[in-house]
Amino acid sequence: MSWWERFVAIFKSEAADVKEGLQKAGKSISDELDRKQAELDAEPHERVDMLMEEADQADKQFEELEDRIKGDQD
């Protein structure tokens, strides 16, 4: 295998990695935009439910963090 063929193979491999990363980023952005659109389209009572759910998730994250910190101190 010549140096050029190796170079092309490495370049193609890197290009595939970049493409995969961009697809993941695009999917993440698309999901976030869909979530934001759902929030905008929601009725007031639905929006309150969404906010309560977000608050519950944040509380759960804080509890997990607190447990990890307490576990490290033992």
mmCIF file of the N, C-alpha and C atoms, coordinates in Angstrom:
data_MODEL
# 
_entry.id   MODEL 
# 
loop_
_atom_site.group_PDB 
_atom_site.id 
_atom_site.type_symbol 
_atom_site.label_atom_id 
_atom_site.label_alt_id 
_atom_site.label_comp_id 
_atom_site.label_asym_id 
_atom_site.label_entity_id 
_atom_site.label_seq_id 
_atom_site.pdbx_PDB_ins_code 
_atom_site.Cartn_x 
_atom_site.Cartn_y 
_atom_site.Cartn_z 
_atom_site.occupancy 
_atom_site.B_iso_or_equiv 
_atom_site.pdbx_formal_charge 
_atom_site.auth_seq_id 
_atom_site.auth_comp_id 
_atom_site.auth_asym_id 
_atom_site.auth_atom_id 
_atom_site.pdbx_PDB_model_num 
ATOM 1   N N  . MET A 1 1  ? 0.849   -1.167 0.000  1.00 0.00 ? 1  MET A N  1 
ATOM 2   C CA . MET A 1 1  ? 0.000   0.000  0.000  1.00 0.00 ? 1  MET A CA 1 
ATOM 3   C C  . MET A 1 1  ? 0.902   1.241  0.000  1.00 0.00 ? 1  MET A C  1 
ATOM 4   N N  . SER A 1 2  ? 0.683   2.105  -0.954 1.00 0.00 ? 2  SER A N  1 
ATOM 5   C CA . SER A 1 2  ? 1.510   3.316  -1.060 1.00 0.00 ? 2  SER A CA 1 
ATOM 6   C C  . SER A 1 2  ? 1.110   4.338  0.006  1.00 0.00 ? 2  SER A C  1 
ATOM 7   N N  . TRP A 1 3  ? 1.962   5.328  0.187  1.00 0.00 ? 3  TRP A N  1 
ATOM 8   C CA . TRP A 1 3  ? 1.667   6.350  1.194  1.00 0.00 ? 3  TRP A CA 1 
ATOM 9   C C  . TRP A 1 3  ? 0.397   7.108  0.828  1.00 0.00 ? 3  TRP A C  1 
ATOM 10  N N  . TRP A 1 4  ? 0.145   7.275  -0.463 1.00 0.00 ? 4  TRP A N  1 
ATOM 11  C CA . TRP A 1 4  ? -1.049  7.986  -0.899 1.00 0.00 ? 4  TRP A CA 1 
ATOM 12  C C  . TRP A 1 4  ? -2.309  7.197  -0.555 1.00 0.00 ? 4  TRP A C  1 
ATOM 13  N N  . GLU A 1 5  ? -2.284  5.901  -0.785 1.00 0.00 ? 5  GLU A N  1 
ATOM 14  C CA . GLU A 1 5  ? -3.435  5.060  -0.453 1.00 0.00 ? 5  GLU A CA 1 
ATOM 15  C C  . GLU A 1 5  ? -3.697  5.066  1.045  1.00 0.00 ? 5  GLU A C  1 
ATOM 16  N N  . ARG A 1 6  ? -2.619  5.032  1.846  1.00 0.00 ? 6  ARG A N  1 
ATOM 17  C CA . ARG A 1 6  ? -2.781  5.115  3.301  1.00 0.00 ? 6  ARG A CA 1 
ATOM 18  C C  . ARG A 1 6  ? -3.378  6.460  3.702  1.00 0.00 ? 6  ARG A C  1 
ATOM 19  N N  . PHE A 1 7  ? -2.878  7.517  3.081  1.00 0.00 ? 7  PHE A N  1 
ATOM 20  C CA . PHE A 1 7  ? -3.391  8.858  3.364  1.00 0.00 ? 7  PHE A CA 1 
ATOM 21  C C  . PHE A 1 7  ? -4.887  8.949  3.056  1.00 0.00 ? 7  PHE A C  1 
ATOM 22  N N  . VAL A 1 8  ? -5.277  8.442  1.900  1.00 0.00 ? 8  VAL A N  1 
ATOM 23  C CA . VAL A 1 8  ? -6.684  8.469  1.497  1.00 0.00 ? 8  VAL A CA 1 
ATOM 24  C C  . VAL A 1 8  ? -7.528  7.639  2.462  1.00 0.00 ? 8  VAL A C  1 
ATOM 25  N N  . ALA A 1 9  ? -7.032  6.481  2.864  1.00 0.00 ? 9  ALA A N  1 
ATOM 26  C CA . ALA A 1 9  ? -7.774  5.629  3.795  1.00 0.00 ? 9  ALA A CA 1 
ATOM 27  C C  . ALA A 1 9  ? -7.974  6.339  5.135  1.00 0.00 ? 9  ALA A C  1 
ATOM 28  N N  . ILE A 1 10 ? -6.924  6.973  5.637  1.00 0.00 ? 10 ILE A N  1 
ATOM 29  C CA . ILE A 1 10 ? -7.033  7.711  6.902  1.00 0.00 ? 10 ILE A CA 1 
ATOM 30  C C  . ILE A 1 10 ? -8.007  8.872  6.745  1.00 0.00 ? 10 ILE A C  1 
ATOM 31  N N  . PHE A 1 11 ? -7.895  9.594  5.656  1.00 0.00 ? 11 PHE A N  1 
ATOM 32  C CA . PHE A 1 11 ? -8.771  10.730 5.398  1.00 0.00 ? 11 PHE A CA 1 
ATOM 33  C C  . PHE A 1 11 ? -10.233 10.292 5.345  1.00 0.00 ? 11 PHE A C  1 
ATOM 34  N N  . LYS A 1 12 ? -10.514 9.183  4.668  1.00 0.00 ? 12 LYS A N  1 
ATOM 35  C CA . LYS A 1 12 ? -11.885 8.673  4.584  1.00 0.00 ? 12 LYS A CA 1 
ATOM 36  C C  . LYS A 1 12 ? -12.403 8.271  5.959  1.00 0.00 ? 12 LYS A C  1 
ATOM 37  N N  . SER A 1 13 ? -11.547 7.652  6.757  1.00 0.00 ? 13 SER A N  1 
ATOM 38  C CA . SER A 1 13 ? -11.936 7.260  8.104  1.00 0.00 ? 13 SER A CA 1 
ATOM 39  C C  . SER A 1 13 ? -12.286 8.484  8.951  1.00 0.00 ? 13 SER A C  1 
ATOM 40  N N  . GLU A 1 14 ? -11.445 9.503  8.885  1.00 0.00 ? 14 GLU A N  1 
ATOM 41  C CA . GLU A 1 14 ? -11.704 10.735 9.636  1.00 0.00 ? 14 GLU A CA 1 
ATOM 42  C C  . GLU A 1 14 ? -12.967 11.421 9.135  1.00 0.00 ? 14 GLU A C  1 
ATOM 43  N N  . ALA A 1 15 ? -13.172 11.416 7.836  1.00 0.00 ? 15 ALA A N  1 
ATOM 44  C CA . ALA A 1 15 ? -14.368 12.033 7.261  1.00 0.00 ? 15 ALA A CA 1 
ATOM 45  C C  . ALA A 1 15 ? -15.626 11.322 7.756  1.00 0.00 ? 15 ALA A C  1 
ATOM 46  N N  . ALA A 1 16 ? -15.566 10.003 7.861  1.00 0.00 ? 16 ALA A N  1 
ATOM 47  C CA . ALA A 1 16 ? -16.710 9.241  8.363  1.00 0.00 ? 16 ALA A CA 1 
ATOM 48  C C  . ALA A 1 16 ? -16.991 9.601  9.820  1.00 0.00 ? 16 ALA A C  1 
ATOM 49  N N  . ASP A 1 17 ? -15.940 9.762  10.628 1.00 0.00 ? 17 ASP A N  1 
ATOM 50  C CA . ASP A 1 17 ? -16.119 10.152 12.027 1.00 0.00 ? 17 ASP A CA 1 
ATOM 51  C C  . ASP A 1 17 ? -16.755 11.531 12.142 1.00 0.00 ? 17 ASP A C  1 
ATOM 52  N N  . VAL A 1 18 ? -16.301 12.463 11.328 1.00 0.00 ? 18 VAL A N  1 
ATOM 53  C CA . VAL A 1 18 ? -16.860 13.819 11.340 1.00 0.00 ? 18 VAL A CA 1 
ATOM 54  C C  . VAL A 1 18 ? -18.323 13.789 10.911 1.00 0.00 ? 18 VAL A C  1 
ATOM 55  N N  . LYS A 1 19 ? -18.618 13.019 9.879  1.00 0.00 ? 19 LYS A N  1 
ATOM 56  C CA . LYS A 1 19 ? -19.997 12.915 9.396  1.00 0.00 ? 19 LYS A CA 1 
ATOM 57  C C  . LYS A 1 19 ? -20.905 12.368 10.489 1.00 0.00 ? 19 LYS A C  1 
ATOM 58  N N  . GLU A 1 20 ? -20.449 11.342 11.188 1.00 0.00 ? 20 GLU A N  1 
ATOM 59  C CA . GLU A 1 20 ? -21.234 10.755 12.272 1.00 0.00 ? 20 GLU A CA 1 
ATOM 60  C C  . GLU A 1 20 ? -21.471 11.777 13.380 1.00 0.00 ? 20 GLU A C  1 
ATOM 61  N N  . GLY A 1 21 ? -20.440 12.521 13.738 1.00 0.00 ? 21 GLY A N  1 
ATOM 62  C CA . GLY A 1 21 ? -20.577 13.541 14.772 1.00 0.00 ? 21 GLY A CA 1 
ATOM 63  C C  . GLY A 1 21 ? -21.558 14.631 14.380 1.00 0.00 ? 21 GLY A C  1 
ATOM 64  N N  . LEU A 1 22 ? -21.508 15.048 13.130 1.00 0.00 ? 22 LEU A N  1 
ATOM 65  C CA . LEU A 1 22 ? -22.436 16.072 12.657 1.00 0.00 ? 22 LEU A CA 1 
ATOM 66  C C  . LEU A 1 22 ? -23.871 15.559 12.632 1.00 0.00 ? 22 LEU A C  1 
ATOM 67  N N  . GLN A 1 23 ? -24.052 14.295 12.294 1.00 0.00 ? 23 GLN A N  1 
ATOM 68  C CA . GLN A 1 23 ? -25.393 13.724 12.297 1.00 0.00 ? 23 GLN A CA 1 
ATOM 69  C C  . GLN A 1 23 ? -25.953 13.678 13.712 1.00 0.00 ? 23 GLN A C  1 
ATOM 70  N N  . LYS A 1 24 ? -25.116 13.310 14.683 1.00 0.00 ? 24 LYS A N  1 
ATOM 71  C CA . LYS A 1 24 ? -25.563 13.287 16.077 1.00 0.00 ? 24 LYS A CA 1 
ATOM 72  C C  . LYS A 1 24 ? -25.915 14.688 16.555 1.00 0.00 ? 24 LYS A C  1 
ATOM 73  N N  . ALA A 1 25 ? -25.093 15.662 16.193 1.00 0.00 ? 25 ALA A N  1 
ATOM 74  C CA . ALA A 1 25 ? -25.358 17.045 16.584 1.00 0.00 ? 25 ALA A CA 1 
ATOM 75  C C  . ALA A 1 25 ? -26.652 17.537 15.941 1.00 0.00 ? 25 ALA A C  1 
ATOM 76  N N  . GLY A 1 26 ? -26.848 17.209 14.686 1.00 0.00 ? 26 GLY A N  1 
ATOM 77  C CA . GLY A 1 26 ? -28.073 17.602 13.992 1.00 0.00 ? 26 GLY A CA 1 
ATOM 78  C C  . GLY A 1 26 ? -29.301 16.984 14.625 1.00 0.00 ? 26 GLY A C  1 
ATOM 79  N N  . LYS A 1 27 ? -29.204 15.735 15.003 1.00 0.00 ? 27 LYS A N  1 
ATOM 80  C CA . LYS A 1 27 ? -30.324 15.049 15.657 1.00 0.00 ? 27 LYS A CA 1 
ATOM 81  C C  . LYS A 1 27 ? -30.622 15.697 16.994 1.00 0.00 ? 27 LYS A C  1 
ATOM 82  N N  . SER A 1 28 ? -29.590 16.010 17.750 1.00 0.00 ? 28 SER A N  1 
ATOM 83  C CA . SER A 1 28 ? -29.765 16.650 19.050 1.00 0.00 ? 28 SER A CA 1 
ATOM 84  C C  . SER A 1 28 ? -30.437 18.012 18.909 1.00 0.00 ? 28 SER A C  1 
ATOM 85  N N  . ILE A 1 29 ? -29.986 18.789 17.944 1.00 0.00 ? 29 ILE A N  1 
ATOM 86  C CA . ILE A 1 29 ? -30.571 20.111 17.711 1.00 0.00 ? 29 ILE A CA 1 
ATOM 87  C C  . ILE A 1 29 ? -32.020 19.977 17.265 1.00 0.00 ? 29 ILE A C  1 
ATOM 88  N N  . SER A 1 30 ? -32.286 19.023 16.391 1.00 0.00 ? 30 SER A N  1 
ATOM 89  C CA . SER A 1 30 ? -33.644 18.799 15.912 1.00 0.00 ? 30 SER A CA 1 
ATOM 90  C C  . SER A 1 30 ? -34.568 18.405 17.063 1.00 0.00 ? 30 SER A C  1 
ATOM 91  N N  . ASP A 1 31 ? -34.108 17.520 17.932 1.00 0.00 ? 31 ASP A N  1 
ATOM 92  C CA . ASP A 1 31 ? -34.904 17.105 19.084 1.00 0.00 ? 31 ASP A CA 1 
ATOM 93  C C  . ASP A 1 31 ? -35.201 18.287 20.002 1.00 0.00 ? 31 ASP A C  1 
ATOM 94  N N  . GLU A 1 32 ? -34.200 19.130 20.224 1.00 0.00 ? 32 GLU A N  1 
ATOM 95  C CA . GLU A 1 32 ? -34.385 20.301 21.086 1.00 0.00 ? 32 GLU A CA 1 
ATOM 96  C C  . GLU A 1 32 ? -35.378 21.282 20.465 1.00 0.00 ? 32 GLU A C  1 
ATOM 97  N N  . LEU A 1 33 ? -35.294 21.496 19.158 1.00 0.00 ? 33 LEU A N  1 
ATOM 98  C CA . LEU A 1 33 ? -36.248 22.377 18.484 1.00 0.00 ? 33 LEU A CA 1 
ATOM 99  C C  . LEU A 1 33 ? -37.666 21.815 18.552 1.00 0.00 ? 33 LEU A C  1 
ATOM 100 N N  . ASP A 1 34 ? -37.809 20.507 18.401 1.00 0.00 ? 34 ASP A N  1 
ATOM 101 C CA . ASP A 1 34 ? -39.127 19.874 18.517 1.00 0.00 ? 34 ASP A CA 1 
ATOM 102 C C  . ASP A 1 34 ? -39.697 20.068 19.917 1.00 0.00 ? 34 ASP A C  1 
ATOM 103 N N  . ARG A 1 35 ? -38.835 19.931 20.936 1.00 0.00 ? 35 ARG A N  1 
ATOM 104 C CA . ARG A 1 35 ? -39.285 20.113 22.317 1.00 0.00 ? 35 ARG A CA 1 
ATOM 105 C C  . ARG A 1 35 ? -39.732 21.556 22.545 1.00 0.00 ? 35 ARG A C  1 
ATOM 106 N N  . LYS A 1 36 ? -38.943 22.502 22.045 1.00 0.00 ? 36 LYS A N  1 
ATOM 107 C CA . LYS A 1 36 ? -39.292 23.919 22.195 1.00 0.00 ? 36 LYS A CA 1 
ATOM 108 C C  . LYS A 1 36 ? -40.598 24.238 21.468 1.00 0.00 ? 36 LYS A C  1 
ATOM 109 N N  . GLN A 1 37 ? -40.794 23.661 20.287 1.00 0.00 ? 37 GLN A N  1 
ATOM 110 C CA . GLN A 1 37 ? -42.028 23.902 19.546 1.00 0.00 ? 37 GLN A CA 1 
ATOM 111 C C  . GLN A 1 37 ? -43.220 23.333 20.304 1.00 0.00 ? 37 GLN A C  1 
ATOM 112 N N  . ALA A 1 38 ? -43.055 22.173 20.903 1.00 0.00 ? 38 ALA A N  1 
ATOM 113 C CA . ALA A 1 38 ? -44.132 21.584 21.697 1.00 0.00 ? 38 ALA A CA 1 
ATOM 114 C C  . ALA A 1 38 ? -44.469 22.483 22.882 1.00 0.00 ? 38 ALA A C  1 
ATOM 115 N N  . GLU A 1 39 ? -43.451 23.089 23.493 1.00 0.00 ? 39 GLU A N  1 
ATOM 116 C CA . GLU A 1 39 ? -43.693 24.014 24.599 1.00 0.00 ? 39 GLU A CA 1 
ATOM 117 C C  . GLU A 1 39 ? -44.483 25.229 24.123 1.00 0.00 ? 39 GLU A C  1 
ATOM 118 N N  . LEU A 1 40 ? -44.123 25.759 22.959 1.00 0.00 ? 40 LEU A N  1 
ATOM 119 C CA . LEU A 1 40 ? -44.826 26.929 22.433 1.00 0.00 ? 40 LEU A CA 1 
ATOM 120 C C  . LEU A 1 40 ? -46.274 26.610 22.073 1.00 0.00 ? 40 LEU A C  1 
ATOM 121 N N  . ASP A 1 41 ? -46.519 25.406 21.588 1.00 0.00 ? 41 ASP A N  1 
ATOM 122 C CA . ASP A 1 41 ? -47.859 25.004 21.171 1.00 0.00 ? 41 ASP A CA 1 
ATOM 123 C C  . ASP A 1 41 ? -48.734 24.543 22.334 1.00 0.00 ? 41 ASP A C  1 
ATOM 124 N N  . ALA A 1 42 ? -48.150 24.339 23.500 1.00 0.00 ? 42 ALA A N  1 
ATOM 125 C CA . ALA A 1 42 ? -48.876 23.767 24.634 1.00 0.00 ? 42 ALA A CA 1 
ATOM 126 C C  . ALA A 1 42 ? -49.874 24.767 25.221 1.00 0.00 ? 42 ALA A C  1 
ATOM 127 N N  . GLU A 1 43 ? -50.963 24.220 25.710 1.00 0.00 ? 43 GLU A N  1 
ATOM 128 C CA . GLU A 1 43 ? -51.937 25.012 26.461 1.00 0.00 ? 43 GLU A CA 1 
ATOM 129 C C  . GLU A 1 43 ? -51.317 25.372 27.810 1.00 0.00 ? 43 GLU A C  1 
ATOM 130 N N  . PRO A 1 44 ? -51.834 26.398 28.469 1.00 0.00 ? 44 PRO A N  1 
ATOM 131 C CA . PRO A 1 44 ? -51.250 26.802 29.760 1.00 0.00 ? 44 PRO A CA 1 
ATOM 132 C C  . PRO A 1 44 ? -51.164 25.670 30.785 1.00 0.00 ? 44 PRO A C  1 
ATOM 133 N N  . HIS A 1 45 ? -52.224 24.859 30.902 1.00 0.00 ? 45 HIS A N  1 
ATOM 134 C CA . HIS A 1 45 ? -52.182 23.774 31.887 1.00 0.00 ? 45 HIS A CA 1 
ATOM 135 C C  . HIS A 1 45 ? -51.159 22.706 31.486 1.00 0.00 ? 45 HIS A C  1 
ATOM 136 N N  . GLU A 1 46 ? -50.979 22.498 30.180 1.00 0.00 ? 46 GLU A N  1 
ATOM 137 C CA . GLU A 1 46 ? -49.964 21.553 29.717 1.00 0.00 ? 46 GLU A CA 1 
ATOM 138 C C  . GLU A 1 46 ? -48.566 22.091 29.999 1.00 0.00 ? 46 GLU A C  1 
ATOM 139 N N  . ARG A 1 47 ? -48.402 23.396 29.839 1.00 0.00 ? 47 ARG A N  1 
ATOM 140 C CA . ARG A 1 47 ? -47.101 24.027 30.105 1.00 0.00 ? 47 ARG A CA 1 
ATOM 141 C C  . ARG A 1 47 ? -46.747 23.912 31.579 1.00 0.00 ? 47 ARG A C  1 
ATOM 142 N N  . VAL A 1 48 ? -47.736 24.087 32.462 1.00 0.00 ? 48 VAL A N  1 
ATOM 143 C CA . VAL A 1 48 ? -47.492 23.926 33.897 1.00 0.00 ? 48 VAL A CA 1 
ATOM 144 C C  . VAL A 1 48 ? -47.044 22.500 34.181 1.00 0.00 ? 48 VAL A C  1 
ATOM 145 N N  . ASP A 1 49 ? -47.693 21.530 33.555 1.00 0.00 ? 49 ASP A N  1 
ATOM 146 C CA . ASP A 1 49 ? -47.294 20.127 33.735 1.00 0.00 ? 49 ASP A CA 1 
ATOM 147 C C  . ASP A 1 49 ? -45.859 19.903 33.266 1.00 0.00 ? 49 ASP A C  1 
ATOM 148 N N  . MET A 1 50 ? -45.485 20.520 32.132 1.00 0.00 ? 50 MET A N  1 
ATOM 149 C CA . MET A 1 50 ? -44.114 20.386 31.628 1.00 0.00 ? 50 MET A CA 1 
ATOM 150 C C  . MET A 1 50 ? -43.114 20.982 32.613 1.00 0.00 ? 50 MET A C  1 
ATOM 151 N N  . LEU A 1 51 ? -43.452 22.149 33.160 1.00 0.00 ? 51 LEU A N  1 
ATOM 152 C CA . LEU A 1 51 ? -42.555 22.796 34.123 1.00 0.00 ? 51 LEU A CA 1 
ATOM 153 C C  . LEU A 1 51 ? -42.404 21.962 35.389 1.00 0.00 ? 51 LEU A C  1 
ATOM 154 N N  . MET A 1 52 ? -43.498 21.367 35.841 1.00 0.00 ? 52 MET A N  1 
ATOM 155 C CA . MET A 1 52 ? -43.433 20.511 37.032 1.00 0.00 ? 52 MET A CA 1 
ATOM 156 C C  . MET A 1 52 ? -42.560 19.283 36.762 1.00 0.00 ? 52 MET A C  1 
ATOM 157 N N  . GLU A 1 53 ? -42.683 18.726 35.578 1.00 0.00 ? 53 GLU A N  1 
ATOM 158 C CA . GLU A 1 53 ? -41.869 17.564 35.209 1.00 0.00 ? 53 GLU A CA 1 
ATOM 159 C C  . GLU A 1 53 ? -40.384 17.937 35.156 1.00 0.00 ? 53 GLU A C  1 
ATOM 160 N N  . GLU A 1 54 ? -40.076 19.110 34.590 1.00 0.00 ? 54 GLU A N  1 
ATOM 161 C CA . GLU A 1 54 ? -38.688 19.579 34.548 1.00 0.00 ? 54 GLU A CA 1 
ATOM 162 C C  . GLU A 1 54 ? -38.148 19.790 35.956 1.00 0.00 ? 54 GLU A C  1 
ATOM 163 N N  . ALA A 1 55 ? -38.979 20.342 36.844 1.00 0.00 ? 55 ALA A N  1 
ATOM 164 C CA . ALA A 1 55 ? -38.551 20.568 38.225 1.00 0.00 ? 55 ALA A CA 1 
ATOM 165 C C  . ALA A 1 55 ? -38.289 19.241 38.929 1.00 0.00 ? 55 ALA A C  1 
ATOM 166 N N  . ASP A 1 56 ? -39.140 18.257 38.684 1.00 0.00 ? 56 ASP A N  1 
ATOM 167 C CA . ASP A 1 56 ? -38.934 16.934 39.283 1.00 0.00 ? 56 ASP A CA 1 
ATOM 168 C C  . ASP A 1 56 ? -37.629 16.309 38.793 1.00 0.00 ? 56 ASP A C  1 
ATOM 169 N N  . GLN A 1 57 ? -37.330 16.463 37.510 1.00 0.00 ? 57 GLN A N  1 
ATOM 170 C CA . GLN A 1 57 ? -36.084 15.926 36.962 1.00 0.00 ? 57 GLN A CA 1 
ATOM 171 C C  . GLN A 1 57 ? -34.875 16.630 37.573 1.00 0.00 ? 57 GLN A C  1 
ATOM 172 N N  . ALA A 1 58 ? -34.980 17.942 37.753 1.00 0.00 ? 58 ALA A N  1 
ATOM 173 C CA . ALA A 1 58 ? -33.876 18.692 38.359 1.00 0.00 ? 58 ALA A CA 1 
ATOM 174 C C  . ALA A 1 58 ? -33.669 18.252 39.802 1.00 0.00 ? 58 ALA A C  1 
ATOM 175 N N  . ASP A 1 59 ? -34.768 18.044 40.539 1.00 0.00 ? 59 ASP A N  1 
ATOM 176 C CA . ASP A 1 59 ? -34.662 17.571 41.918 1.00 0.00 ? 59 ASP A CA 1 
ATOM 177 C C  . ASP A 1 59 ? -33.975 16.213 41.970 1.00 0.00 ? 59 ASP A C  1 
ATOM 178 N N  . LYS A 1 60 ? -34.344 15.337 41.050 1.00 0.00 ? 60 LYS A N  1 
ATOM 179 C CA . LYS A 1 60 ? -33.742 14.004 41.007 1.00 0.00 ? 60 LYS A CA 1 
ATOM 180 C C  . LYS A 1 60 ? -32.241 14.102 40.742 1.00 0.00 ? 60 LYS A C  1 
ATOM 181 N N  . GLN A 1 61 ? -31.842 14.990 39.825 1.00 0.00 ? 61 GLN A N  1 
ATOM 182 C CA . GLN A 1 61 ? -30.417 15.166 39.529 1.00 0.00 ? 61 GLN A CA 1 
ATOM 183 C C  . GLN A 1 61 ? -29.669 15.682 40.751 1.00 0.00 ? 61 GLN A C  1 
ATOM 184 N N  . PHE A 1 62 ? -30.263 16.629 41.471 1.00 0.00 ? 62 PHE A N  1 
ATOM 185 C CA . PHE A 1 62 ? -29.617 17.149 42.672 1.00 0.00 ? 62 PHE A CA 1 
ATOM 186 C C  . PHE A 1 62 ? -29.490 16.075 43.749 1.00 0.00 ? 62 PHE A C  1 
ATOM 187 N N  . GLU A 1 63 ? -30.527 15.246 43.891 1.00 0.00 ? 63 GLU A N  1 
ATOM 188 C CA . GLU A 1 63 ? -30.470 14.165 44.873 1.00 0.00 ? 63 GLU A CA 1 
ATOM 189 C C  . GLU A 1 63 ? -29.368 13.167 44.516 1.00 0.00 ? 63 GLU A C  1 
ATOM 190 N N  . GLU A 1 64 ? -29.243 12.832 43.237 1.00 0.00 ? 64 GLU A N  1 
ATOM 191 C CA . GLU A 1 64 ? -28.185 11.918 42.803 1.00 0.00 ? 64 GLU A CA 1 
ATOM 192 C C  . GLU A 1 64 ? -26.811 12.514 43.069 1.00 0.00 ? 64 GLU A C  1 
ATOM 193 N N  . LEU A 1 65 ? -26.665 13.799 42.794 1.00 0.00 ? 65 LEU A N  1 
ATOM 194 C CA . LEU A 1 65 ? -25.400 14.478 43.057 1.00 0.00 ? 65 LEU A CA 1 
ATOM 195 C C  . LEU A 1 65 ? -25.100 14.506 44.550 1.00 0.00 ? 65 LEU A C  1 
ATOM 196 N N  . GLU A 1 66 ? -26.113 14.776 45.352 1.00 0.00 ? 66 GLU A N  1 
ATOM 197 C CA . GLU A 1 66 ? -25.939 14.793 46.804 1.00 0.00 ? 66 GLU A CA 1 
ATOM 198 C C  . GLU A 1 66 ? -25.514 13.414 47.311 1.00 0.00 ? 66 GLU A C  1 
ATOM 199 N N  . ASP A 1 67 ? -26.134 12.366 46.788 1.00 0.00 ? 67 ASP A N  1 
ATOM 200 C CA . ASP A 1 67 ? -25.772 11.002 47.184 1.00 0.00 ? 67 ASP A CA 1 
ATOM 201 C C  . ASP A 1 67 ? -24.328 10.686 46.801 1.00 0.00 ? 67 ASP A C  1 
ATOM 202 N N  . ARG A 1 68 ? -23.905 11.134 45.608 1.00 0.00 ? 68 ARG A N  1 
ATOM 203 C CA . ARG A 1 68 ? -22.520 10.899 45.183 1.00 0.00 ? 68 ARG A CA 1 
ATOM 204 C C  . ARG A 1 68 ? -21.543 11.632 46.091 1.00 0.00 ? 68 ARG A C  1 
ATOM 205 N N  . ILE A 1 69 ? -21.882 12.860 46.455 1.00 0.00 ? 69 ILE A N  1 
ATOM 206 C CA . ILE A 1 69 ? -20.998 13.635 47.329 1.00 0.00 ? 69 ILE A CA 1 
ATOM 207 C C  . ILE A 1 69 ? -20.918 12.993 48.700 1.00 0.00 ? 69 ILE A C  1 
ATOM 208 N N  . LYS A 1 70 ? -22.057 12.600 49.240 1.00 0.00 ? 70 LYS A N  1 
ATOM 209 C CA . LYS A 1 70 ? -22.066 11.956 50.555 1.00 0.00 ? 70 LYS A CA 1 
ATOM 210 C C  . LYS A 1 70 ? -21.317 10.632 50.511 1.00 0.00 ? 70 LYS A C  1 
ATOM 211 N N  . GLY A 1 71 ? -21.426 9.912  49.406 1.00 0.00 ? 71 GLY A N  1 
ATOM 212 C CA . GLY A 1 71 ? -20.723 8.641  49.258 1.00 0.00 ? 71 GLY A CA 1 
ATOM 213 C C  . GLY A 1 71 ? -19.221 8.828  49.228 1.00 0.00 ? 71 GLY A C  1 
ATOM 214 N N  . ASP A 1 72 ? -18.748 9.922  48.650 1.00 0.00 ? 72 ASP A N  1 
ATOM 215 C CA . ASP A 1 72 ? -17.310 10.204 48.580 1.00 0.00 ? 72 ASP A CA 1 
ATOM 216 C C  . ASP A 1 72 ? -16.739 10.593 49.930 1.00 0.00 ? 72 ASP A C  1 
ATOM 217 N N  . GLN A 1 73 ? -17.568 11.089 50.829 1.00 0.00 ? 73 GLN A N  1 
ATOM 218 C CA . GLN A 1 73 ? -17.090 11.552 52.125 1.00 0.00 ? 73 GLN A CA 1 
ATOM 219 C C  . GLN A 1 73 ? -16.962 10.418 53.137 1.00 0.00 ? 73 GLN A C  1 
ATOM 220 N N  . ASP A 1 74 ? -17.602 9.314  52.875 1.00 0.00 ? 74 ASP A N  1 
ATOM 221 C CA . ASP A 1 74 ? -17.558 8.186  53.835 1.00 0.00 ? 74 ASP A CA 1 
ATOM 222 C C  . ASP A 1 74 ? -16.213 7.525  53.884 1.00 0.00 ? 74 ASP A C  1 
# 
